[in-house]
């Protein structure tokens, strides 16, 4: 097992624990993501706005990245998961900018299900920033991975 990890290159422990789970989890999530990826473009009307088309394209890209994380070799899956996390950060940052640009005042009152600057900021802090951290560093922890940084010869 150690030789296999050395051949595939360094991967974070988070990625190994999140995406090297049981085949049941891989198939279950695939069976949820695949219909979404197929149905989203079909549900889009030709008269929809450009923003709606960008949102659907973003959801399609995220679905594709998630499928790659489950079915590609570990090195490629790690890169795809980092890209997906970067995409999540960009989505929350865009949501925050759109909410502040809407002119709605920042208020601590309101429902959590409503779109508001407060909810956009909370989402960026709780979901977007950890996603940016993983996209940039490839791990969720402050401590670097203890795995070797280079591949070893196959003879060893």
C-alpha positions in Angstrom: 0.0 0.0 0.0 2.8 2.4 0.8 4.5 1.6 -2.5 1.2 2.4 -4.3 0.9 5.8 -2.5 4.5 6.6 -3.4 3.9 5.8 -7.0 0.7 7.9 -7.3 2.3 10.9 -5.6 1.5 12.9 -2.5 -2.2 13.2 -1.7 -3.7 14.8 1.3 -5.2 12.7 4.0 -8.5 14.6 3.6 -8.8 13.6 0.0 -8.0 10.0 0.8 -10.7 9.9 3.6 -13.3 11.8 1.6 -13.0 10.1 -1.8 -11.5 6.7 -1.2 -14.5 5.4 0.6 -16.7 2.4 -0.1 -17.9 1.6 -3.6 -21.4 2.1 -2.3 -20.8 5.8 -1.5 -19.1 6.3 -4.9 -22.0 4.7 -6.8 -24.7 6.4 -4.6 -23.3 9.9 -5.2 -22.8 9.1 -8.9 -26.4 8.1 -9.2 -27.4 11.4 -7.7 -25.0 13.6 -9.6 -25.4 12.1 -13.0 -29.2 12.8 -13.4 -28.6 16.4 -12.3 -25.9 16.8 -14.9 -28.2 15.4 -17.6 -31.4 17.2 -16.5 -30.0 20.7 -15.9 -29.4 21.7 -19.6 -32.7 20.1 -20.6 -34.6 22.2 -18.1 -33.1 25.5 -19.4 -35.4 27.5 -21.7 -33.8 29.2 -24.7 -35.4 32.4 -23.5 -33.5 32.3 -20.2 -31.1 35.1 -19.2 -27.4 35.0 -19.6 -27.0 34.7 -15.8 -29.2 31.6 -15.8 -27.1 30.0 -18.5 -23.9 30.7 -16.6 -25.5 29.2 -13.5 -26.4 26.0 -15.4 -23.0 25.9 -17.0 -21.4 26.2 -13.5 -23.6 23.4 -12.1 -22.6 21.2 -15.1 -18.9 21.9 -14.5 -19.3 21.1 -10.8 -21.1 17.8 -11.5 -18.3 16.9 -14.0 -15.6 17.7 -11.4 -17.4 15.6 -8.8 -17.7 12.6 -11.1 -14.0 12.9 -11.9 -13.1 12.9 -8.2 -14.9 9.6 -7.8 -13.8 7.7 -11.0 -10.4 9.1 -12.0 -7.0 7.9 -10.8 -6.1 9.4 -7.4 -3.7 12.1 -8.7 -6.3 13.4 -11.2 -9.1 13.1 -8.7 -7.1 15.2 -6.2 -6.7 18.0 -8.8 -10.4 17.8 -9.8 -11.4 18.1 -6.1 -9.2 21.1 -5.7 -10.8 22.7 -8.8 -14.2 21.9 -7.4 -13.4 23.6 -4.1 -12.0 26.6 -6.0 -15.3 26.8 -7.9 -17.3 26.7 -4.7 -15.3 29.6 -3.3 -15.9 31.6 -6.5 -19.6 30.8 -6.4 -19.9 32.1 -2.8 -17.8 35.2 -3.5 -20.0 36.0 -6.5 -23.1 35.5 -4.3 -21.7 37.9 -1.7 -20.9 40.5 -4.4 -24.3 40.2 -6.0 -26.1 40.6 -2.6 -24.1 43.7 -1.7 -24.7 45.1 -5.2 -28.4 44.6 -4.9 -28.6 47.5 -2.5 -30.3 45.5 0.2 -29.2 46.8 3.6 -27.1 44.5 5.8 -29.3 43.3 8.6 -28.9 40.6 11.3 -32.7 40.0 11.2 -34.3 37.8 8.6 -34.7 34.2 7.8 -31.8 32.0 7.0 -33.5 30.7 3.9 -33.7 34.2 2.3 -31.0 35.6 0.0 -29.4 38.4 1.9 -26.0 40.0 2.4 -25.8 38.5 5.9 -26.5 34.9 4.6 -24.0 35.4 1.7 -21.3 36.5 4.1 -22.1 33.6 6.5 -21.9 31.2 3.6 -18.6 32.6 2.4 -17.1 32.4 5.8 -18.3 28.9 6.7 -18.1 27.2 3.3 -16.3 29.4 0.8 -13.1 30.1 2.8 -12.5 26.5 3.8 -13.0 25.6 0.1 -10.5 28.2 -0.9 -8.0 26.9 1.7 -8.3 23.4 0.3 -8.1 24.6 -3.3 -4.9 26.6 -2.6 -3.1 24.2 -0.3 -4.6 20.8 -1.0 -5.4 20.2 2.7 -7.7 21.5 5.4 -5.1 21.4 8.2 -2.4 24.0 9.0 0.2 21.3 9.2 1.7 20.1 5.9 1.3 16.5 4.9 3.9 14.1 6.3 4.0 12.2 3.0 7.1 12.4 0.9 7.0 15.2 -1.8 8.6 13.1 -4.6 8.0 9.7 -6.1 10.4 6.9 -5.1 12.0 4.6 -7.6 10.0 1.5 -8.4 12.9 -0.7 -7.3 12.4 0.1 -3.7 
